Amino acid sequence: MTRIMRSLLSITAVLLAGCTLAPKYTRPEAPVPGNWPSGPAYKDAQAAHDAPAATVLAWREFFTDERLQKVIETALNSNRDLRTAALNVERARALYGIQRAELLPTVNAAGNASAQRVPTDLSSNGAATTSRQYGVNLGIASWEIDFFGRIRSLKDKALEEYLATAQARHSAQILLVSGVANAYLTLAADRENLRLAQDTLENQRSAYDLIRRRYEAGILSELDTRQAQTRVDAARVDVALFSRLTAQDENALNLLAGSPVPGELLPPDLSAVSPFRGISPGMSSDVLLRRPDILQAESLLKAANANIGAARAALFPRISLTAAAGTASSELSGLFRSGSGAWNYSSQVVSPIFDARAWSALEAVKVEREIALAQYEKAIQSAFREVADALAVRGTVDEQLVAQTSFADAVAETYRLSNARYTKGIDSFLGVLDAQRSLYAAQQGLISIRLAKLANQVQLYAVLGGGA
């Protein structure tokens, strides 16, 4: 029995170190340019020559706002989608363990007892006899000896699928962190818009009350009163709109966080959010190959590559072994006496002669590999586009912000002058209304661009692979 087990262990060690029929994997060339786009919209896109900060910058280092950090931490601990992604990783790891265990024989201990009575007319000696048999053995049942690497290929496939699931979990975390940050910024911007609308409503009401009193005194016409009322009503509409949006923003943030976010952690406006750390993609687009979704796609490509090895091995003979060693006796008390040893073994070789399904299966897995290759290349192209888009925003948003700020200041001065001219009776109230409407729109546009700048920083952090 010892020699048999030693032989089985030796065979197992040889098989575990064996080769497979899977094609040799070579990472495909990235179907994107080696460098980032250049042009007027891509200022500083190639300024950094060192490794991109996004590959080493943790989210706590990038998001420096303490309140936002607490919200993100809550989301990482409580978000159900991220929890599901983590559980999927655990499941994939267990499935890989199952597939890997197929390489090893399953050893079972078994005991048996049987008794048989033979009547007189069937007995060879003319007398009724009773026979008994007892046995205890340690055995292996139908262990496939993986000479051609079929099981090893399936094990490699399961490993790559596990790694792909782990990368999917990492991608889900980056998506969650950036999603929380964007929801946080959107809430801050809408709260700022709400305050702007409330201030505008208060100013319009004061102006309307003044104009209405002057109208009642016979100084102004009814037209001026109605025009002033339209601005009051328009401001009321915006107050209601942004009140609804801020409530919905809070609901979205609570969903991402996985629990209600305390009020003291919510931002009053965009100016209250601490600036984020600056990051650069570096010179080369090779940084994309370290993105979790790209690594996930590559692991799935490797899994499809390993599956070809399993399909090829299915065309070769399969060898299985069944063996057992133990003791047997006609008496229970004699099971462990000297000379009661017993063993048996059998082997089976099954060689496919004609199985059209096996050849079709091989063709199918080859096509699956081509599909996985196309998906891998598409993932790289999509990632390149995302980074290029973020760089285009980064290269233009500062100039846009400066221009919008200058525009808002100019419109504010226009409104002041128009109001002064109206007060002196030089212009009509229509000029004041136009200037006030332009000022309100310019201030809203300024908030929108400030939000776009912060959101672009979050986007660039996410598309460059984020950080743990």
Secondary structure per residue as TSV (DSSP state, phi and psi in degrees):
chain	resnum	aa	ss	phi	psi
A	1	M	-	360.0	-38.6
A	2	T	H	-64.3	-41.8
A	3	R	H	-64.7	-37.8
A	4	I	H	-64.8	-47.4
A	5	M	H	-63.8	-38.4
A	6	R	H	-64.4	-40.3
A	7	S	H	-64.6	-40.8
A	8	L	H	-64.0	-41.1
A	9	L	H	-65.4	-37.2
A	10	S	H	-64.9	-43.1
A	11	I	H	-62.5	-41.6
A	12	T	H	-61.4	-44.3
A	13	A	H	-62.3	-41.2
A	14	V	H	-63.7	-42.5
A	15	L	H	-68.5	-38.5
A	16	L	H	-63.9	-27.7
A	17	A	T	-94.6	3.5
A	18	G	-	-75.8	179.7
A	19	C	-	-102.5	176.5
A	20	T	-	-128.4	172.7
A	21	L	S	-96.0	11.0
A	22	A	S	-71.7	144.2
A	23	P	-	-62.0	149.7
A	24	K	-	-67.0	129.2
A	25	Y	-	-85.2	132.8
A	26	T	-	-130.5	129.0
A	27	R	-	-62.8	127.0
A	28	P	-	-65.8	155.7
A	29	E	-	-67.7	139.2
A	30	A	-	-69.0	127.0
A	31	P	S	-83.3	42.7
A	32	V	S	-137.8	160.2
A	33	P	-	-61.0	155.9
A	34	G	S	-72.0	-25.7
A	35	N	B	-119.8	162.8
A	36	W	-	-74.0	161.0
A	37	P	-	-61.7	154.9
A	38	S	-	-129.6	159.5
A	39	G	S	145.0	-177.8
A	40	P	T	-58.1	-30.4
A	41	A	T	-84.4	-6.3
A	42	Y	-	-117.3	53.9
A	43	K	T	-64.3	134.6
A	44	D	T	63.0	18.3
A	45	A	T	-68.1	-24.9
A	46	Q	T	-122.1	31.7
A	47	A	-	-74.7	-33.2
A	48	A	-	-95.0	135.2
A	49	H	-	-105.7	-9.1
A	50	D	S	-89.4	179.2
A	51	A	-	-62.4	142.6
A	52	P	-	-63.8	135.7
A	53	A	G	-64.0	-25.5
A	54	A	G	-64.0	-21.8
A	55	T	G	-79.5	-17.5
A	56	V	T	-123.4	-11.9
A	57	L	-	-82.8	114.1
A	58	A	-	-71.9	159.3
A	59	W	H	-64.2	-31.3
A	60	R	H	-66.7	-29.0
A	61	E	H	-80.4	-30.3
A	62	F	H	-79.7	-48.9
A	63	F	-	-89.4	97.4
A	64	T	-	-85.5	-11.9
A	65	D	-	-70.3	122.2
A	66	E	H	-64.9	-39.2
A	67	R	H	-66.1	-42.5
A	68	L	H	-64.3	-37.7
A	69	Q	H	-58.3	-42.2
A	70	K	H	-66.7	-37.4
A	71	V	H	-66.7	-42.9
A	72	I	H	-63.9	-41.9
A	73	E	H	-61.9	-39.8
A	74	T	H	-61.8	-42.7
A	75	A	H	-64.2	-41.4
A	76	L	H	-64.8	-27.7
A	77	N	H	-89.6	-24.3
A	78	S	H	-123.6	-12.8
A	79	N	-	-65.9	129.4
A	80	R	H	-72.9	-33.7
A	81	D	H	-64.7	-42.3
A	82	L	H	-67.5	-36.4
A	83	R	H	-63.6	-40.3
A	84	T	H	-64.0	-41.6
A	85	A	H	-61.7	-40.0
A	86	A	H	-65.4	-39.5
A	87	L	H	-67.5	-33.9
A	88	N	H	-63.4	-35.3
A	89	V	H	-64.5	-44.6
A	90	E	H	-62.1	-40.0
A	91	R	H	-65.1	-43.8
A	92	A	H	-63.0	-37.2
A	93	R	H	-65.5	-39.6
A	94	A	H	-65.8	-41.3
A	95	L	H	-64.7	-37.1
A	96	Y	H	-64.2	-40.7
A	97	G	H	-61.1	-38.0
A	98	I	H	-64.2	-47.0
A	99	Q	H	-66.3	-38.1
A	100	R	H	-65.8	-34.0
A	101	A	H	-67.5	-17.6
A	102	E	T	-63.2	-22.1
A	103	L	T	-70.2	-24.8
A	104	L	S	-98.5	145.5
A	105	P	-	-70.2	149.2
A	106	T	-	-95.0	115.7
A	107	V	E	-101.3	125.4
A	108	N	E	-121.5	145.7
A	109	A	E	-101.8	134.8
A	110	A	E	-138.9	142.9
A	111	G	E	-124.3	146.7
A	112	N	E	-144.1	153.4
A	113	A	E	-145.9	135.1
A	114	S	E	-144.6	151.6
A	115	A	E	-139.3	144.3
A	116	Q	E	-144.2	131.2
A	117	R	E	-108.1	129.8
A	118	V	E	-107.7	121.7
A	119	P	-	-69.4	169.5
A	120	T	G	-60.7	-45.1
A	121	D	G	-73.1	-9.7
A	122	L	G	-107.9	-8.3
A	123	S	-	-76.5	144.3
A	124	S	T	-74.3	-24.4
A	125	N	T	-104.2	9.6
A	126	G	S	78.0	7.9
A	127	A	S	-129.4	144.1
A	128	A	-	-63.9	136.2
A	129	T	E	-130.3	152.7
A	130	T	E	-125.7	124.4
A	131	S	E	-114.9	143.9
A	132	R	E	-130.7	150.1
A	133	Q	E	-144.5	133.8
A	134	Y	E	-126.9	145.1
A	135	G	E	-154.2	148.8
A	136	V	E	-135.2	129.5
A	137	N	E	-147.2	161.7
A	138	L	E	-116.9	120.6
A	139	G	E	-141.4	165.0
A	140	I	E	-120.9	130.8
A	141	A	E	-114.4	120.4
A	142	S	E	50.1	55.7
A	143	W	E	-87.2	121.4
A	144	E	E	-79.9	122.5
A	145	I	E	-84.7	116.4
A	146	D	-	-87.0	68.3
A	147	F	T	-66.3	-34.5
A	148	F	T	-106.6	10.3
A	149	G	S	78.3	17.8
A	150	R	H	-62.8	-48.5
A	151	I	H	-70.1	-37.7
A	152	R	H	-63.6	-37.1
A	153	S	H	-65.4	-41.1
A	154	L	H	-66.4	-34.1
A	155	K	H	-65.8	-42.9
A	156	D	H	-63.8	-38.9
A	157	K	H	-61.8	-45.9
A	158	A	H	-63.7	-36.9
A	159	L	H	-63.5	-45.8
A	160	E	H	-66.6	-35.2
A	161	E	H	-67.0	-35.7
A	162	Y	H	-64.6	-45.9
A	163	L	H	-63.2	-37.1
A	164	A	H	-63.9	-39.2
A	165	T	H	-66.1	-38.2
A	166	A	H	-64.1	-40.1
A	167	Q	H	-68.4	-34.4
A	168	A	H	-63.6	-35.9
A	169	R	H	-66.2	-39.9
A	170	H	H	-63.9	-42.0
A	171	S	H	-61.9	-40.1
A	172	A	H	-63.3	-36.0
A	173	Q	H	-68.1	-43.3
A	174	I	H	-61.8	-43.2
A	175	L	H	-62.1	-40.0
A	176	L	H	-66.9	-46.0
A	177	V	H	-61.1	-47.7
A	178	S	H	-67.3	-34.9
A	179	G	H	-65.7	-41.4
A	180	V	H	-63.5	-43.7
A	181	A	H	-62.2	-43.2
A	182	N	H	-66.8	-39.9
A	183	A	H	-64.9	-38.2
A	184	Y	H	-62.9	-45.2
A	185	L	H	-68.0	-39.1
A	186	T	H	-62.8	-41.4
A	187	L	H	-62.6	-42.8
A	188	A	H	-61.7	-42.9
A	189	A	H	-66.4	-42.3
A	190	D	H	-68.9	-34.0
A	191	R	H	-66.2	-36.8
A	192	E	H	-68.1	-39.4
A	193	N	H	-64.5	-36.8
A	194	L	H	-64.8	-44.1
A	195	R	H	-63.8	-39.0
A	196	L	H	-62.7	-42.8
A	197	A	H	-65.5	-39.9
A	198	Q	H	-65.7	-41.8
A	199	D	H	-64.2	-40.7
A	200	T	H	-64.5	-41.3
A	201	L	H	-62.3	-43.3
A	202	E	H	-62.5	-43.0
A	203	N	H	-66.1	-39.7
A	204	Q	H	-68.9	-35.7
A	205	R	H	-66.0	-41.1
A	206	S	H	-62.9	-42.7
A	207	A	H	-65.9	-39.9
A	208	Y	H	-65.3	-42.7
A	209	D	H	-61.6	-40.8
A	210	L	H	-64.5	-45.5
A	211	I	H	-66.3	-37.7
A	212	R	H	-65.1	-40.7
A	213	R	H	-65.2	-38.1
A	214	R	H	-69.3	-31.5
A	215	Y	H	-68.8	-43.2
A	216	E	H	-65.0	-25.4
A	217	A	T	-84.6	-2.4
A	218	G	T	83.1	12.9
A	219	I	S	-85.7	-38.4
A	220	L	S	-113.4	163.2
A	221	S	-	-86.4	166.0
A	222	E	H	-65.2	-28.9
A	223	L	H	-59.2	-43.9
A	224	D	H	-60.7	-39.8
A	225	T	H	-64.4	-44.8
A	226	R	H	-67.2	-38.2
A	227	Q	H	-64.5	-40.0
A	228	A	H	-65.7	-36.3
A	229	Q	H	-66.3	-35.2
A	230	T	H	-61.6	-37.5
A	231	R	H	-70.5	-33.7
A	232	V	H	-64.7	-46.2
A	233	D	H	-66.1	-38.3
A	234	A	H	-64.1	-39.7
A	235	A	H	-66.3	-37.6
A	236	R	H	-62.9	-40.1
A	237	V	H	-59.8	-44.8
A	238	D	H	-67.9	-35.4
A	239	V	H	-61.5	-44.9
A	240	A	H	-64.9	-40.3
A	241	L	H	-61.8	-51.0
A	242	F	H	-75.1	-22.2
A	243	S	H	-65.0	-41.8
A	244	R	H	-67.3	-44.0
A	245	L	H	-63.0	-40.5
A	246	T	H	-65.4	-37.4
A	247	A	H	-64.8	-42.5
A	248	Q	H	-67.6	-35.9
A	249	D	H	-62.5	-41.0
A	250	E	H	-64.3	-39.5
A	251	N	H	-63.2	-42.6
A	252	A	H	-63.9	-41.1
A	253	L	H	-66.1	-39.5
A	254	N	H	-63.6	-38.3
A	255	L	H	-65.1	-44.9
A	256	L	H	-65.2	-38.7
A	257	A	H	-72.6	-20.0
A	258	G	T	84.0	-2.1
A	259	S	S	-164.2	159.6
A	260	P	-	-59.3	133.1
A	261	V	-	-85.6	126.1
A	262	P	-	-56.8	146.1
A	263	G	G	-59.9	-31.7
A	264	E	G	-71.1	-13.2
A	265	L	G	-93.0	-7.4
A	266	L	S	-81.9	142.5
A	267	P	-	-81.6	137.0
A	268	P	S	-73.0	-34.7
A	269	D	S	-164.6	178.8
A	270	L	G	-67.4	-34.6
A	271	S	G	-65.9	-19.2
A	272	A	G	-83.5	-8.8
A	273	V	S	-86.1	126.1
A	274	S	-	-64.5	143.5
A	275	P	-	-60.2	148.2
A	276	F	-	-87.6	159.0
A	277	R	-	-70.2	142.6
A	278	G	-	-77.9	143.7
A	279	I	-	-133.9	158.1
A	280	S	-	-134.8	143.4
A	281	P	-	-78.2	-8.9
A	282	G	-	80.3	-172.3
A	283	M	S	-82.2	-39.2
A	284	S	B	-100.1	146.4
A	285	S	G	-81.4	1.2
A	286	D	G	-62.0	-17.7
A	287	V	G	-59.6	-24.0
A	288	L	G	-63.3	-28.8
A	289	L	G	-67.4	-11.2
A	290	R	G	-100.7	2.2
A	291	R	S	-69.0	140.6
A	292	P	H	-57.9	-38.7
A	293	D	H	-70.0	-31.1
A	294	I	H	-70.1	-43.4
A	295	L	H	-63.0	-36.1
A	296	Q	H	-62.8	-46.8
A	297	A	H	-62.9	-37.5
A	298	E	H	-68.9	-37.9
A	299	S	H	-63.3	-39.3
A	300	L	H	-66.2	-34.8
A	301	L	H	-64.9	-42.8
A	302	K	H	-63.9	-37.1
A	303	A	H	-63.8	-42.5
A	304	A	H	-64.8	-35.4
A	305	N	H	-65.1	-42.9
A	306	A	H	-66.5	-32.7
A	307	N	H	-64.9	-28.1
A	308	I	H	-63.3	-40.0
A	309	G	H	-60.6	-40.5
A	310	A	H	-66.0	-39.2
A	311	A	H	-68.3	-38.0
A	312	R	H	-65.8	-42.3
A	313	A	H	-64.4	-25.7
A	314	A	T	-67.0	-15.6
A	315	L	T	-84.8	-6.9
A	316	F	S	-105.6	166.5
A	317	P	-	-62.5	150.2
A	318	R	E	-112.5	132.5
A	319	I	E	-116.0	126.3
A	320	S	E	-125.6	151.7
A	321	L	E	-129.2	136.4
A	322	T	E	-126.1	127.5
A	323	A	E	-147.5	152.9
A	324	A	E	-152.5	147.4
A	325	A	E	-143.4	138.7
A	326	G	E	-178.3	-145.2
A	327	T	E	-131.9	153.7
A	328	A	E	-146.2	145.9
A	329	S	E	-159.3	155.8
A	330	S	S	-80.5	-11.2
A	331	E	S	-124.8	141.8
A	332	L	G	-61.2	-36.4
A	333	S	G	-73.7	-12.3
A	334	G	G	-99.8	10.5
A	335	L	T	-61.7	-37.9
A	336	F	T	-111.7	22.1
A	337	R	S	-80.5	161.3
A	338	S	T	-60.6	135.8
A	339	G	T	89.3	2.2
A	340	S	-	-93.7	6.7
A	341	G	E	-64.6	143.8
A	342	A	E	-144.7	148.7
A	343	W	E	-153.2	161.8
A	344	N	E	-158.1	152.0
A	345	Y	E	-152.7	157.6
A	346	S	E	-152.4	148.2
A	347	S	E	-127.5	155.9
A	348	Q	E	-139.6	134.3
A	349	V	E	-118.0	122.5
A	350	V	E	-116.9	116.7
A	351	S	-	-115.3	123.1
A	352	P	-	-67.6	130.7
A	353	I	S	-101.7	-52.0
A	354	F	S	-141.9	112.0
A	355	D	-	-147.3	92.4
A	356	A	H	-62.0	-25.6
A	357	R	H	-64.4	-36.6
A	358	A	H	-64.5	-42.4
A	359	W	H	-67.4	-39.8
A	360	S	H	-64.4	-38.0
A	361	A	H	-63.9	-39.0
A	362	L	H	-62.9	-43.5
A	363	E	H	-63.1	-38.1
A	364	A	H	-64.1	-43.6
A	365	V	H	-71.3	-28.8
A	366	K	H	-65.7	-41.0
A	367	V	H	-66.0	-38.4
A	368	E	H	-60.9	-36.3
A	369	R	H	-66.1	-40.5
A	370	E	H	-64.1	-37.3
A	371	I	H	-63.5	-45.7
A	372	A	H	-62.3	-36.5
A	373	L	H	-64.9	-44.0
A	374	A	H	-63.5	-38.9
A	375	Q	H	-68.0	-36.4
A	376	Y	H	-64.0	-46.6
A	377	E	H	-66.1	-38.2
A	378	K	H	-65.1	-37.5
A	379	A	H	-62.2	-40.2
A	380	I	H	-65.9	-43.4
A	381	Q	H	-63.7	-41.1
A	382	S	H	-65.1	-40.1
A	383	A	H	-64.3	-41.3
A	384	F	H	-61.5	-42.4
A	385	R	H	-64.0	-40.9
A	386	E	H	-63.0	-43.5
A	387	V	H	-66.9	-42.4
A	388	A	H	-61.6	-41.5
A	389	D	H	-62.6	-43.4
A	390	A	H	-64.9	-37.4
A	391	L	H	-67.7	-35.8
A	392	A	H	-64.5	-39.4
A	393	V	H	-66.5	-44.9
A	394	R	H	-62.7	-34.2
A	395	G	H	-76.3	-12.8
A	396	T	H	-122.1	-19.1
A	397	V	H	-68.4	-33.1
A	398	D	H	-65.2	-44.5
A	399	E	H	-63.8	-39.0
A	400	Q	H	-63.6	-39.4
A	401	L	H	-66.7	-42.0
A	402	V	H	-62.7	-43.5
A	403	A	H	-65.8	-41.1
A	404	Q	H	-67.3	-37.2
A	405	T	H	-63.3	-44.8
A	406	S	H	-63.1	-39.8
A	407	F	H	-64.0	-44.6
A	408	A	H	-64.0	-39.0
A	409	D	H	-64.6	-41.1
A	410	A	H	-65.9	-41.4
A	411	V	H	-66.6	-37.4
A	412	A	H	-62.5	-40.5
A	413	E	H	-67.7	-36.8
A	414	T	H	-62.2	-42.4
A	415	Y	H	-63.5	-40.9
A	416	R	H	-63.1	-43.3
A	417	L	H	-67.9	-40.5
A	418	S	H	-63.3	-40.9
A	419	N	H	-65.9	-38.9
A	420	A	H	-65.5	-42.1
A	421	R	H	-65.6	-37.0
A	422	Y	H	-67.6	-39.8
A	423	T	H	-62.1	-35.8
A	424	K	T	-83.2	-2.0
A	425	G	T	81.5	14.5
A	426	I	S	-81.1	-42.9
A	427	D	S	-115.6	166.9
A	428	S	-	-83.5	168.8
A	429	F	H	-70.7	-19.0
A	430	L	H	-60.6	-38.3
A	431	G	H	-63.9	-37.0
A	432	V	H	-65.4	-41.7
A	433	L	H	-63.1	-44.1
A	434	D	H	-62.6	-42.6
A	435	A	H	-66.4	-40.2
A	436	Q	H	-67.2	-39.9
A	437	R	H	-63.7	-42.5
A	438	S	H	-64.9	-38.6
A	439	L	H	-65.2	-43.6
A	440	Y	H	-61.8	-45.0
A	441	A	H	-64.9	-38.8
A	442	A	H	-65.9	-39.4
A	443	Q	H	-67.4	-38.9
A	444	Q	H	-64.9	-40.7
A	445	G	H	-62.4	-36.0
A	446	L	H	-65.0	-42.9
A	447	I	H	-61.7	-41.9
A	448	S	H	-62.7	-41.5
A	449	I	H	-71.1	-38.8
A	450	R	H	-61.2	-39.8
A	451	L	H	-64.0	-43.2
A	452	A	H	-61.1	-37.3
A	453	K	H	-65.7	-46.1
A	454	L	H	-66.9	-42.0
A	455	A	H	-64.7	-33.4
A	456	N	H	-67.0	-36.3
A	457	Q	H	-63.0	-40.9
A	458	V	H	-64.7	-42.4
A	459	Q	H	-62.2	-44.1
A	460	L	H	-63.9	-39.3
A	461	Y	H	-60.0	-42.5
A	462	A	H	-71.7	-46.0
A	463	V	H	-72.5	-17.2
A	464	L	T	-89.9	5.6
A	465	G	T	107.9	-5.3
A	466	G	-	61.1	-156.9
A	467	G	-	-159.4	159.4
A	468	A	-	-73.8	360.0
